[in-house]
Amino acid sequence: MESNRKIIHIDMDAFFASIEQRDNPSLRGKPIAVGSPDPRGVVATASYEARKYGIHSAMASQLAKKKCPGLIFVKPHFDVYKEVSRQIQSIFSEYTDLVEPLSLDEAFLDVTYHKKGRPSATLIALEIKQRILDTTKLTASAGVSFNKFLAKVASDIKKPNGIFVVTPADANTFISNLEIEKFFGVGKVTAEKFHRIGIRTGQDLQKLERMDLIRLFGKTGNYYYDIARGIDNRPVNPTYIRKSIGTEETFDQDFSDLTTLNGKLNEIGEELWVRMDKRKTFGKTLTLKIKYADFEQNTRSKTFQSFITQKEQMKSTAMELLLNCKNELFRGVRLLGLTFSNLNTESTDDAIQLTIEF
């Protein structure tokens, strides 16, 4: 495995909720959820006080209120979140130009070659955490390792306000003991599939051959095979390259008949095509996202050899994907979405980097 890079993953702690508690002292120490309390609302994020009740992002607001009757809902202030994010990004740029934001509240930093002359990546991470606290009055957690996968997983180990380091010498033991649910890129459905074949830890995963995983998970099996062995050679890419373009709609009521859903999907497709046309972008893969009334979510995708350049081809493909789900529509659909990926704007340039100590 490649081990000469030094990667930090910084992840802010309950970012939206922490900002609301910072700016409104009456909310401090209380269970709060950023989002809408409406019957069809969802939780954007929850404070750590609320998380003790099992509340998490994307949970239905009504379910969250049942779990925690004293839960306080707070309207989001995205302009404030964006401004704080800019402050944090500015701190990152003082240490390295190789910063890859994943969202407003997290980013990868490659500090193999950096601006501050610090002797180790761990010291840099600690200093960045302190700078963020001094500047924003918010805490962040950090993961430090030699690739993005391990740094990302490590940042979650000591949350909140923690730091965890995975050195090359520790990597195999760390991965072997890691529960499959904690592997970055393994969601609930995939974890259940792993469980059904007796895979519960990294050590179990390491026993499977590459072709076994490809047979079970398609091309994603290559990714699972590599990360089980600590292999992730993706560079930290400071140039934001859009990987997908999508749009979705949450309905005011659940729909279960194909005709109505076809109409809704047509409207979503029109909006998506406007966005694609505005950016002069095409994609080879179209993905349909369906969220049912019970909040279970499924996706269906189709990939073409060439780019989809005609709106009618996109629409007919979307309808085909929806038709493949017709036997599940009786459950009621609360959300539909369409996303283009494998875009003509993607790039895979690598970076050349130097070495420092952990």
N, C-alpha and C positions, 0 to 999 in steps of 0.2 A: 504494500500500500504506500502511496505517496505521503510523506510525513514532514516535508520541509516547509510547509506553509503554516502561518499563524493566523487563525481566523477567530474573530470575536462575534458573537451574536448578542446584541443588546435588545431586551424586551421590556418595555415599560410595564409596571405593575398596575393592572386594572385601570388602564389609562384614562378612559372617559370618566369613570366613576371617581377616580382619585382627583381629577381636575375639579369635578363638581364639589367634592368634599373640601378641597383646598380653598375654593372660592366662596364656599358657603359653610362657615364654621358650625352652623346648627346641624349639618349633615354628618359631621365627623363622628366616627364610632358607631354609626347606625347602618342598618342594612338598606342599601339603596340600589335601584336598578335604573340605568339610563335607557329610556325607551318610552313606549306608549302603554298606558294601562287599559286601553280600549279592548273590547272583547276579542278583536282579531290582531291585537298588538303583539309584538315580540320584544324580548330583552336584547338590547345591543351589547351591554356589558353589565356586570354586577360588582359591587364592592366586595371585599373579602369578608365583611360581616355577613353579607347576603349569601355568599358562596358556602358558608357553613351549613346553610339550609338546603344545599343541593341546587341552588340557582346558578344558571350559566347562560352564556350568550346563545341567542337563537331559540331560547325556550319561550313557549307561549306565555304571555303575560298573565293569563288567567290561572295557568298551572303554577306560575311563580307565586302568585298571591295566595294560593292554597298552601303551598309549602311554607310560606312566611307571611302570615296575616298582617304583620307590622311593616311589610316592605314599603319603602317610599320610592315612588316613581319620579324621575327627574327628566325634564325635557332636554334633549341633547343640544349642545351649543357647538356646532361643528366649526364655526369661525374661530372659536377659542382653541379648539383641539388642533386645528391646522397651524395656528400661530405658535403654540407650544411645540408642535412637531418641527417647525422651522427652527426654533431655538435649539432643539436637540440635534438636528441635522448640522447646524452651524458648529456645535461642539465637536461632532464627529469629524468634520472637515479640517479641524485643527490638528488632527492626528494622522489622517491618511486621506488621499484622494480616492482610494478604492472603497467606496461606500455604496452598498446596494440596499436601498430601502425596500422593505416588503410591504409596508403599510405605514400609516401615520405613527405607529407606536413601536416598530421594530425594524432592525436593519442588520445586515452583515457588514463587518469591517475586516479588510485584509490589512494586517499590520506587520506583515513579513518585512516590508520596507516602509518605514513611517517617518514622521516629521519631528518627533520629540526626543529621540535618542534614549528612550527608556530601555533598560536591560531585558525586560521580559513582557510578553503579551499579557500576562496576568496582572502585572503592575499597571499596564495601560488600561486594562478593563476596570480596575479598581479606581483609577484616577478619573476615568470617564464617568463612572457611577457617581463619584463625589461631585464632579463638575455639574452633572445633571441635577443633583440634589440642591446644590448651592444656587443654581440658576433658576430652577423651576419649582423647588420645594416638593419634588416628586421623586419616588424611588424607582429604580430599574434593577432588573436581574440580568446577569451576564453568563454566557457559556463561552469557554475558551478551548479551542482544539486545533487540529491541523486540517480539518475540512468543514464544509458547511453543514453536513448532516450531523456530525457529532457536536458542533458548536450549538446548533439549534436545539438538539435534545438536551444538552447540558444546561442550557439557560433555564430550563423548566424544573431542574432538580431541586434547587434551593429557593424557589419562590416563596414569598416575596422578598425583595431587597437582598438577594443572595448572589453568589458566584460559584461556579463549579468548573473545574478544569479536567479535561481528558487528554492526557499526554499519549504519545505513541506507545509507550511502554504499558500504559493502563488500558488501552483501547479494547483489546480483545476481551479482557475480563469484564469491562464495563458493558460491552455489547452482549456478551454471553448472559449476563444477569438481567438485562433489560427486558421488561415485559413487552410483548408484541404490540400492545395498545399504545405504548410510548414511542414507538418508531415513527419518526416524522414521515408522513405520506401513507400511513396505515390508519384508515378511518374505521368507524364502527362496523360497517358491513364487511370490510376486508378482514378485520380482526376476527369476526365471527367465522369467516371462511377458514382462516388459519386454525382457529380452535377446533373446527370440525375435523381437521386432519391431524390434530394433536400437536400443533405448533403454538406454544404459549410464551416462549422466551427466545432471545437471540440465539442461545445455544441450540435450541430445537431447530431454528431456521437455518443455522449453519450446516445441518445434516442433509439438507436438500440440495440436489444438484441443480445447476443452472437450467437444464432442459426440463426438469420437474417443475420449476417455478414458471418457466415460459409456458408450459402446457397448462398450468393452472391459472395464470394471470396475464397471458399474452406478453407483449413486449415489456410491460412493467415488471415482469419476473426478473429481467436483467438488473433492474434497479434494486429489487429486494436481495438478489444474490450478492451484489456488490456491497451494499451497506451493511449486510450481515458480517462482512469481512473488513469493515472500516474503509471501504473504497468509495470515494466521492471526489472526483477531479474537477467538478464544476468550479470555474473561477468566480470570484466576487466581481460582478459586472457593474461598474459605476454608471454606465449608460443605460438608462431605462428603455427597454425595448418591450413594447406591448405584446404580450403573449396571446391575448384573446380580446375579443370585443363582444359584449353581450347585453341583453336587456331582458327584464322580467317584469311580471305584474302579479301582485297579490290581490285576489278578488274580494269583494265585499261579502260574498257568499260562496259556498262550495258548489261546484258544478260537477255533474257526473255523466251528462249526455254528450256524445261525440260531436254532434252538430254544433252545439254551443261552444265547445272547446275548440273545434276547428275554426270557428269565427274569431275567438279570442286569440288563437295562435296566429291567425292571419294578421291581426292588428299588431301583435308583437313583432311579427316578421317585417311588417312595413316600417316600424320604428327602427329595427335593427338595420335594415337596408339603408335607411337614411344616414345612420351613423357610419356604416361602412363606406358609403358613397362620399360622405363628407371628408373622410380620411384617405380616399382613393386606395382602399385596402380590400384584399380578397383573402379568403381562407379555403383550406382543403377539407377541414373537419367541421361539421355542424353537430352541436350537442343540444338535445332537448332536456330540460330540467323540469321535473314534476314534483311538487310537494303536495302530499295528500292531507286530508282533514285531520289525521292523527299526527301530522308533522313528519311522518316518514318521507324521506326524499329519495328519488331515483333519477338516474340519467340514462339517456340512450344517445348513441353517437353513430355517425356514418362518415367515413373518410373516403375522399376521391383521389385519384391519381393526379388530377389537375385542379386548379383553383376554380371555385364556384364563382362565375362572373355574371350570371343571369339571375335576376330576382325570382323568376318563376321556378328555376331549378332549386333555389333555396326553399321556396314555399312548398314545393312538392315533396322535397326531402323531409321537411319539418312535419308535414302531414303523414308521411310514411312512418316516421318515428313515433308519432302519437298513436297511429293505428296499431303499432306493435304493442302498445300498452292498453289496448281497449278492454282487456279482461280485468284490469285493475281499476278502471274508472268508476266503478260502482262505489268505491270507497269515498268518493268525493274529492275534488281537486281544489286546493286553495291557492295554488301558485303555478304559473307556467313561465318558463324562460327559454330563450334561445341564445346560444353562444357560438361564435366562429373562433376557431383556433387553427394552428398550423398556418399562420399568416404569412403573407409575402414580405413582411417587414422584419422577420426574425433573423438573428445572426448568431453565430457560434464561435466568435473570435476568442482565443485564449490569451492569458496574460503571462508574462515571465516575471518571476518573483525571487527574492533573496531570502536569507535565513537569519532568525534571531532565536534566543532562548525562550522557553516558556517561563 
